[in-house]
Amino acid sequence: MDKNKIVIGQGATAMDIVIQCQDLPKEDGFGHIYAERITSGGSGANVLVTIAQLGAAAALVAKLGEDEFGQQFRRELLADGVSDQYLHVKPGGITMHTYVFVAEKGKRSILVNRGDSFHTLAPEEVDESILDNASVLFTDGCPGGIAVKLAKAANARNIPVYLQMECLPSFMLSSFCTAGQIDELLSYADIICAGRDVYCELAAKEDYLFSMQDIHEKYKPAFGVICTAGEEGAIWHSRQGAISCGVYDIDPVDTTGAGDSFSGGLIYHFFLQGADRKDSLAFATACAAMKCLSQGPRLRVSEAAVIDFMNKHRLTNS
């Protein structure tokens, strides 16, 4: 791994109000809150924290509000080892924040308050030169304009573009993330990672395996498409064929951020360490499992800790 290289990440940046409860909220229902806390989150930041904690350099491109949430987010991002040199601040703005309900066995629901800052980061505010020393570009696609600009610039520099689509395309659609931008971004991606529902919606089919193949054939990402399929494990479809990885046998505490930890682990092991697809899937799956064993949306473990976890736990459904 080149110590002078850096992973540039652009994507969701939020503060999470995490509420622990016995059951997820139901219409007209009541429930007890057992604990609540405020912590940094957002898929873009979570992915980069995983990478930084594993041992690589990472920097986040995003916009915060000039509020207490934004100040706390910056402090915690730096404490987690991620550079804030490309963070922008909207004067008087409100930082995006979420309400995360976490129930037994890690079940969760999330409500998002976009605030008025995150989505206002405009392409002209970010110079393409930030990619000059990048090893990988990560993006989750929002805001669409800056995601497309950076992905196109990364393509021109032969820098791999890792696109994680955490949300359904229909949920992403807005004035700051259009269908055309999503389609363009998919065409620039060198690797696409998403859940079953995302692939089904993108391909307008009910079977996610067929949907993955359709998306791979349509956009032809250089390294293929990955599906994080919950209890079915992870599947990686590429020109070399399809491979899969089971799940680790654990009792989850909180699944929030598991997909982000997976992507961070895969970027680190596959792109930065040069591991093959099979080993990278297992490593990334271990990162996701370790995240599920702790509260909060971020994974803070070393590479040695992940390897030790893999040696002590078995994969199921392989």
DRENDO-1510 file (C-alpha; in Angstrom, 1 decimal, always signed):
<recs>
REC; n; res; u; v; w
REC; 1; MET; +0.0; +0.0; +0.0 .
REC; 2; ASP; +1.4; +3.4; -1.0 .
REC; 3; LYS; +1.5; +5.5; +2.2 .
REC; 4; ASN; +1.4; +8.7; +0.1 .
REC; 5; LYS; -1.9; +7.8; -1.5 .
REC; 6; ILE; -5.3; +8.7; +0.0 .
REC; 7; VAL; -8.9; +7.5; -0.4 .
REC; 8; ILE; -11.2; +10.3; -1.2 .
REC; 9; GLY; -14.8; +9.8; -0.1 .
REC; 10; GLN; -17.8; +11.9; -1.0 .
REC; 11; GLY; -21.3; +11.1; +0.4 .
REC; 12; ALA; -23.7; +11.2; +3.3 .
REC; 13; THR; -22.5; +13.2; +6.3 .
REC; 14; ALA; -24.9; +13.2; +9.3 .
REC; 15; MET; -25.3; +13.2; +13.0 .
REC; 16; ASP; -27.2; +10.2; +14.2 .
REC; 17; ILE; -29.6; +10.3; +17.2 .
REC; 18; VAL; -29.6; +6.6; +18.1 .
REC; 19; ILE; -32.6; +5.4; +20.1 .
REC; 20; GLN; -32.5; +1.9; +21.6 .
REC; 21; CYS; -35.9; +0.3; +22.0 .
REC; 22; GLN; -37.4; -3.2; +22.4 .
REC; 23; ASP; -39.5; -3.0; +19.2 .
REC; 24; LEU; -39.4; -0.8; +16.1 .
REC; 25; PRO; -42.2; +1.9; +16.2 .
REC; 26; LYS; -45.6; +0.8; +15.0 .
REC; 27; GLU; -48.5; +3.0; +13.8 .
REC; 28; ASP; -50.4; +4.3; +16.9 .
REC; 29; GLY; -48.2; +2.1; +19.1 .
REC; 30; PHE; -46.2; +2.8; +22.2 .
REC; 31; GLY; -42.8; +1.6; +23.3 .
REC; 32; HIS; -40.0; +2.2; +25.8 .
REC; 33; ILE; -36.7; +3.9; +25.1 .
REC; 34; TYR; -33.9; +2.1; +26.9 .
REC; 35; ALA; -31.0; +4.4; +25.8 .
REC; 36; GLU; -30.3; +7.2; +23.4 .
REC; 37; ARG; -27.2; +9.0; +22.3 .
REC; 38; ILE; -25.9; +11.4; +19.6 .
REC; 39; THR; -23.0; +10.2; +17.4 .
REC; 40; SER; -21.5; +10.9; +14.0 .
REC; 41; GLY; -22.7; +8.9; +11.0 .
REC; 42; GLY; -23.5; +9.1; +7.3 .
REC; 43; SER; -22.5; +6.4; +4.9 .
REC; 44; GLY; -19.7; +8.4; +3.2 .
REC; 45; ALA; -18.1; +9.2; +6.5 .
REC; 46; ASN; -18.6; +5.7; +8.0 .
REC; 47; VAL; -16.9; +4.1; +5.0 .
REC; 48; LEU; -13.9; +6.4; +5.4 .
REC; 49; VAL; -13.6; +5.8; +9.2 .
REC; 50; THR; -13.4; +2.1; +8.5 .
REC; 51; ILE; -10.6; +2.6; +6.0 .
REC; 52; ALA; -8.7; +5.0; +8.3 .
REC; 53; GLN; -9.0; +2.7; +11.3 .
REC; 54; LEU; -7.7; -0.2; +9.2 .
REC; 55; GLY; -4.6; +1.9; +8.5 .
REC; 56; ALA; -5.0; +4.0; +5.3 .
REC; 57; ALA; -5.3; +7.7; +4.7 .
REC; 58; ALA; -8.8; +9.0; +4.0 .
REC; 59; ALA; -10.4; +12.4; +3.4 .
REC; 60; LEU; -14.1; +13.4; +3.2 .
REC; 61; VAL; -15.7; +15.7; +0.7 .
REC; 62; ALA; -19.0; +17.1; +2.1 .
REC; 63; LYS; -20.8; +20.2; +3.5 .
REC; 64; LEU; -21.9; +20.7; +7.1 .
REC; 65; GLY; -24.0; +23.3; +8.7 .
REC; 66; GLU; -22.6; +25.9; +11.1 .
REC; 67; ASP; -24.4; +24.4; +14.1 .
REC; 68; GLU; -23.5; +22.2; +17.1 .
REC; 69; PHE; -24.1; +19.0; +15.1 .
REC; 70; GLY; -21.6; +20.2; +12.4 .
REC; 71; GLN; -19.0; +21.0; +15.1 .
REC; 72; GLN; -19.4; +17.7; +16.8 .
REC; 73; PHE; -19.3; +15.9; +13.5 .
REC; 74; ARG; -15.9; +17.5; +12.6 .
REC; 75; ARG; -14.4; +16.7; +16.0 .
REC; 76; GLU; -15.4; +13.1; +15.8 .
REC; 77; LEU; -14.3; +12.7; +12.2 .
REC; 78; LEU; -10.8; +13.9; +13.1 .
REC; 79; ALA; -10.7; +11.7; +16.2 .
REC; 80; ASP; -11.5; +8.8; +13.9 .
REC; 81; GLY; -8.5; +9.5; +11.7 .
REC; 82; VAL; -10.2; +11.0; +8.6 .
REC; 83; SER; -9.0; +14.3; +7.2 .
REC; 84; ASP; -11.4; +17.3; +7.2 .
REC; 85; GLN; -9.4; +19.3; +4.6 .
REC; 86; TYR; -12.2; +19.0; +2.1 .
REC; 87; LEU; -15.1; +19.7; +4.4 .
REC; 88; HIS; -17.2; +22.8; +3.6 .
REC; 89; VAL; -19.4; +24.7; +6.0 .
REC; 90; LYS; -22.6; +26.6; +5.2 .
REC; 91; PRO; -22.9; +29.8; +7.4 .
REC; 92; GLY; -25.9; +29.5; +9.6 .
REC; 93; GLY; -26.7; +26.1; +8.1 .
REC; 94; ILE; -28.3; +23.0; +9.7 .
REC; 95; THR; -26.3; +19.8; +9.5 .
REC; 96; MET; -28.1; +16.7; +8.1 .
REC; 97; HIS; -29.2; +14.4; +11.0 .
REC; 98; THR; -31.0; +11.1; +11.4 .
REC; 99; TYR; -33.2; +9.3; +14.0 .
REC; 100; VAL; -32.1; +5.7; +14.2 .
REC; 101; PHE; -34.4; +3.3; +16.0 .
REC; 102; VAL; -32.5; +0.1; +17.1 .
REC; 103; ALA; -34.5; -2.8; +18.4 .
REC; 104; GLU; -33.6; -6.4; +19.5 .
REC; 105; LYS; -31.2; -8.5; +17.3 .
REC; 106; GLY; -30.0; -5.3; +15.6 .
REC; 107; LYS; -33.3; -4.5; +13.7 .
REC; 108; ARG; -33.5; -0.8; +12.8 .
REC; 109; SER; -35.4; +1.9; +11.1 .
REC; 110; ILE; -34.1; +5.3; +10.1 .
REC; 111; LEU; -35.7; +8.7; +9.6 .
REC; 112; VAL; -33.7; +11.4; +7.8 .
REC; 113; ASN; -33.7; +15.2; +8.4 .
REC; 114; ARG; -31.7; +16.5; +5.4 .
REC; 115; GLY; -31.2; +19.9; +7.1 .
REC; 116; ASP; -30.2; +22.7; +4.6 .
REC; 117; SER; -26.5; +22.2; +4.1 .
REC; 118; PHE; -25.4; +18.8; +2.9 .
REC; 119; HIS; -27.2; +18.9; -0.4 .
REC; 120; THR; -26.0; +22.4; -1.3 .
REC; 121; LEU; -22.4; +21.4; -2.0 .
REC; 122; ALA; -22.1; +22.5; -5.6 .
REC; 123; PRO; -19.6; +21.0; -8.2 .
REC; 124; GLU; -17.9; +24.4; -8.6 .
REC; 125; GLU; -17.0; +24.4; -4.9 .
REC; 126; VAL; -14.7; +21.3; -5.3 .
REC; 127; ASP; -11.6; +21.3; -7.5 .
REC; 128; GLU; -10.8; +18.1; -9.4 .
REC; 129; SER; -7.1; +18.5; -8.2 .
REC; 130; ILE; -8.1; +16.9; -4.9 .
REC; 131; LEU; -7.9; +13.6; -6.8 .
REC; 132; ASP; -4.4; +14.0; -7.9 .
REC; 133; ASN; -3.0; +11.8; -5.2 .
REC; 134; ALA; -6.0; +9.6; -4.7 .
REC; 135; SER; -5.9; +5.8; -4.8 .
REC; 136; VAL; -9.7; +5.3; -4.9 .
REC; 137; LEU; -12.8; +7.5; -5.1 .
REC; 138; PHE; -15.7; +6.4; -3.0 .
REC; 139; THR; -19.2; +8.0; -3.5 .
REC; 140; ASP; -22.7; +7.2; -2.5 .
REC; 141; GLY; -24.1; +9.4; -5.2 .
REC; 142; CYS; -25.4; +12.4; -3.2 .
REC; 143; PRO; -25.4; +15.3; -4.0 .
REC; 144; GLY; -25.6; +14.1; -7.6 .
REC; 145; GLY; -23.7; +17.0; -9.3 .
REC; 146; ILE; -20.5; +16.7; -7.2 .
REC; 147; ALA; -20.6; +12.9; -7.3 .
REC; 148; VAL; -20.8; +12.9; -11.1 .
REC; 149; LYS; -18.0; +15.6; -11.4 .
REC; 150; LEU; -15.6; +13.6; -9.1 .
REC; 151; ALA; -16.4; +10.3; -10.7 .
REC; 152; LYS; -15.8; +11.7; -14.2 .
REC; 153; ALA; -12.5; +13.2; -13.1 .
REC; 154; ALA; -11.4; +10.0; -11.4 .
REC; 155; ASN; -12.1; +8.1; -14.7 .
REC; 156; ALA; -9.9; +10.5; -16.5 .
REC; 157; ARG; -7.1; +9.8; -14.0 .
REC; 158; ASN; -7.6; +6.0; -14.1 .
REC; 159; ILE; -8.6; +6.1; -10.4 .
REC; 160; PRO; -11.1; +3.4; -9.4 .
REC; 161; VAL; -14.6; +4.6; -8.6 .
REC; 162; TYR; -16.4; +2.7; -5.9 .
REC; 163; LEU; -20.2; +3.5; -5.9 .
REC; 164; GLN; -22.2; +2.4; -2.9 .
REC; 165; MET; -25.9; +2.8; -3.4 .
REC; 166; GLU; -27.3; +2.5; +0.1 .
REC; 167; CYS; -30.7; +3.9; -0.7 .
REC; 168; LEU; -33.3; +3.0; -3.3 .
REC; 169; PRO; -32.9; +5.2; -6.4 .
REC; 170; SER; -36.5; +6.4; -5.9 .
REC; 171; PHE; -35.5; +7.6; -2.4 .
REC; 172; MET; -32.5; +9.4; -3.7 .
REC; 173; LEU; -34.4; +11.4; -6.4 .
REC; 174; SER; -34.6; +15.1; -5.7 .
REC; 175; SER; -33.6; +18.4; -7.2 .
REC; 176; PHE; -30.0; +17.7; -6.0 .
REC; 177; CYS; -29.9; +14.1; -7.2 .
REC; 178; THR; -31.7; +13.5; -10.5 .
REC; 179; ALA; -32.3; +10.3; -12.4 .
REC; 180; GLY; -30.0; +11.5; -15.1 .
REC; 181; GLN; -27.2; +12.0; -12.6 .
REC; 182; ILE; -27.7; +8.5; -11.1 .
REC; 183; ASP; -27.5; +7.0; -14.5 .
REC; 184; GLU; -24.4; +8.9; -15.4 .
REC; 185; LEU; -22.8; +8.0; -12.1 .
REC; 186; LEU; -23.5; +4.3; -12.7 .
REC; 187; SER; -21.8; +4.6; -16.1 .
REC; 188; TYR; -18.6; +6.0; -14.4 .
REC; 189; ALA; -18.5; +3.4; -11.6 .
REC; 190; ASP; -15.7; +0.8; -11.7 .
REC; 191; ILE; -17.5; -1.2; -9.0 .
REC; 192; ILE; -21.1; -1.0; -7.8 .
REC; 193; CYS; -22.2; -2.2; -4.3 .
REC; 194; ALA; -25.8; -2.2; -3.2 .
REC; 195; GLY; -28.5; -4.3; -1.5 .
REC; 196; ARG; -31.1; -6.6; -3.1 .
REC; 197; ASP; -33.9; -4.0; -3.3 .
REC; 198; VAL; -31.6; -1.5; -5.1 .
REC; 199; TYR; -30.7; -3.9; -7.9 .
REC; 200; CYS; -34.3; -5.0; -8.3 .
REC; 201; GLU; -35.5; -1.4; -8.6 .
REC; 202; LEU; -32.7; -0.4; -11.0 .
REC; 203; ALA; -33.4; -3.4; -13.3 .
REC; 204; ALA; -37.2; -3.4; -12.7 .
REC; 205; LYS; -37.2; -7.1; -11.9 .
REC; 206; GLU; -38.1; -9.1; -8.8 .
REC; 207; ASP; -35.1; -11.5; -8.7 .
REC; 208; TYR; -32.0; -9.7; -7.4 .
REC; 209; LEU; -29.5; -12.1; -9.0 .
REC; 210; PHE; -30.9; -11.5; -12.5 .
REC; 211; SER; -31.1; -7.8; -11.7 .
REC; 212; MET; -27.4; -7.8; -10.8 .
REC; 213; GLN; -26.5; -9.4; -14.1 .
REC; 214; ASP; -28.7; -6.8; -16.0 .
REC; 215; ILE; -26.9; -3.9; -14.2 .
REC; 216; HIS; -23.5; -5.4; -14.9 .
REC; 217; GLU; -24.3; -5.9; -18.6 .
REC; 218; LYS; -25.8; -2.4; -18.9 .
REC; 219; TYR; -23.1; -0.3; -17.2 .
REC; 220; LYS; -20.1; -2.7; -17.5 .
REC; 221; PRO; -18.2; -1.6; -14.4 .
REC; 222; ALA; -14.6; -2.8; -14.6 .
REC; 223; PHE; -14.6; -4.7; -11.4 .
REC; 224; GLY; -18.2; -5.8; -11.4 .
REC; 225; VAL; -21.2; -5.5; -9.1 .
REC; 226; ILE; -21.6; -6.6; -5.5 .
REC; 227; CYS; -24.8; -7.3; -3.6 .
REC; 228; THR; -24.9; -7.3; +0.2 .
REC; 229; ALA; -27.8; -9.7; +0.7 .
REC; 230; GLY; -28.2; -9.9; +4.5 .
REC; 231; GLU; -28.5; -13.4; +5.8 .
REC; 232; GLU; -27.6; -14.7; +2.3 .
REC; 233; GLY; -24.2; -13.1; +2.5 .
REC; 234; ALA; -22.5; -11.2; -0.3 .
REC; 235; ILE; -22.4; -11.9; -4.0 .
REC; 236; TRP; -19.8; -10.5; -6.5 .
REC; 237; HIS; -20.6; -10.7; -10.2 .
REC; 238; SER; -17.9; -9.7; -12.7 .
REC; 239; ARG; -16.5; -10.7; -16.0 .
REC; 240; GLN; -14.6; -13.5; -14.2 .
REC; 241; GLY; -17.9; -15.0; -13.1 .
REC; 242; ALA; -19.9; -14.9; -9.8 .
REC; 243; ILE; -18.5; -15.7; -6.4 .
REC; 244; SER; -20.2; -15.5; -3.0 .
REC; 245; CYS; -19.4; -15.3; +0.7 .
REC; 246; GLY; -21.6; -16.5; +3.6 .
REC; 247; VAL; -22.1; -14.6; +6.9 .
REC; 248; TYR; -20.3; -15.0; +10.2 .
REC; 249; ASP; -22.1; -16.7; +13.0 .
REC; 250; ILE; -22.8; -13.9; +15.4 .
REC; 251; ASP; -25.6; -12.4; +17.6 .
REC; 252; PRO; -26.0; -8.9; +16.2 .
REC; 253; VAL; -26.4; -5.9; +18.6 .
REC; 254; ASP; -26.8; -3.1; +16.0 .
REC; 255; THR; -26.7; -3.5; +12.3 .
REC; 256; THR; -26.5; +0.3; +11.6 .
REC; 257; GLY; -23.5; +1.0; +9.4 .
REC; 258; ALA; -22.8; -2.7; +8.6 .
REC; 259; GLY; -22.9; -2.0; +4.8 .
REC; 260; ASP; -20.6; +1.0; +5.2 .
REC; 261; SER; -18.1; -1.2; +7.1 .
REC; 262; PHE; -18.4; -3.8; +4.4 .
REC; 263; SER; -17.5; -1.2; +1.7 .
REC; 264; GLY; -14.7; +0.2; +3.8 .
REC; 265; GLY; -13.2; -3.2; +4.4 .
REC; 266; LEU; -13.5; -4.2; +0.7 .
REC; 267; ILE; -11.9; -1.0; -0.5 .
REC; 268; TYR; -9.0; -1.5; +1.9 .
REC; 269; HIS; -8.4; -5.2; +1.2 .
REC; 270; PHE; -9.1; -5.3; -2.6 .
REC; 271; PHE; -7.8; -1.9; -3.8 .
REC; 272; LEU; -5.2; -1.0; -1.2 .
REC; 273; GLN; -3.9; -4.4; -0.2 .
REC; 274; GLY; -4.3; -6.1; -3.6 .
REC; 275; ALA; -6.1; -9.1; -2.3 .
REC; 276; ASP; -8.2; -11.3; -4.6 .
REC; 277; ARG; -12.0; -11.1; -4.8 .
REC; 278; LYS; -12.6; -14.2; -2.6 .
REC; 279; ASP; -10.4; -13.0; +0.3 .
REC; 280; SER; -11.7; -9.4; -0.1 .
REC; 281; LEU; -15.3; -10.6; +0.3 .
REC; 282; ALA; -14.5; -12.5; +3.4 .
REC; 283; PHE; -12.5; -9.6; +4.9 .
REC; 284; ALA; -15.3; -7.1; +4.1 .
REC; 285; THR; -17.9; -9.5; +5.5 .
REC; 286; ALA; -15.9; -9.7; +8.7 .
REC; 287; CYS; -15.8; -6.0; +9.0 .
REC; 288; ALA; -19.6; -5.8; +8.6 .
REC; 289; ALA; -20.0; -8.6; +11.3 .
REC; 290; MET; -17.7; -6.8; +13.7 .
REC; 291; LYS; -19.7; -3.6; +13.3 .
REC; 292; CYS; -22.9; -5.5; +14.1 .
REC; 293; LEU; -21.4; -6.5; +17.5 .
REC; 294; SER; -21.1; -2.9; +18.7 .
REC; 295; GLN; -23.5; +0.0; +19.1 .
REC; 296; GLY; -23.4; +2.9; +16.7 .
REC; 297; PRO; -22.8; +3.3; +12.9 .
REC; 298; ARG; -19.0; +3.2; +12.8 .
REC; 299; LEU; -16.4; +0.4; +12.9 .
REC; 300; ARG; -13.2; +1.3; +14.8 .
REC; 301; VAL; -10.9; -1.7; +14.5 .
REC; 302; SER; -7.4; -2.5; +13.2 .
REC; 303; GLU; -6.6; -4.8; +10.3 .
REC; 304; ALA; -5.0; -7.2; +12.9 .
REC; 305; ALA; -8.3; -7.3; +14.8 .
REC; 306; VAL; -10.3; -8.2; +11.7 .
REC; 307; ILE; -7.9; -11.0; +10.9 .
REC; 308; ASP; -8.1; -12.3; +14.4 .
REC; 309; PHE; -11.9; -12.2; +14.2 .
REC; 310; MET; -11.8; -14.2; +11.0 .
REC; 311; ASN; -9.6; -16.8; +12.6 .
REC; 312; LYS; -12.0; -17.2; +15.6 .
REC; 313; HIS; -15.4; -17.2; +13.8 .
REC; 314; ARG; -16.8; -19.4; +11.1 .
REC; 315; LEU; -18.6; -18.4; +7.9 .
REC; 316; THR; -22.0; -19.9; +7.4 .
REC; 317; ASN; -24.1; -20.3; +4.2 .
REC; 318; SER; -20.9; -20.4; +2.1 .
</recs>
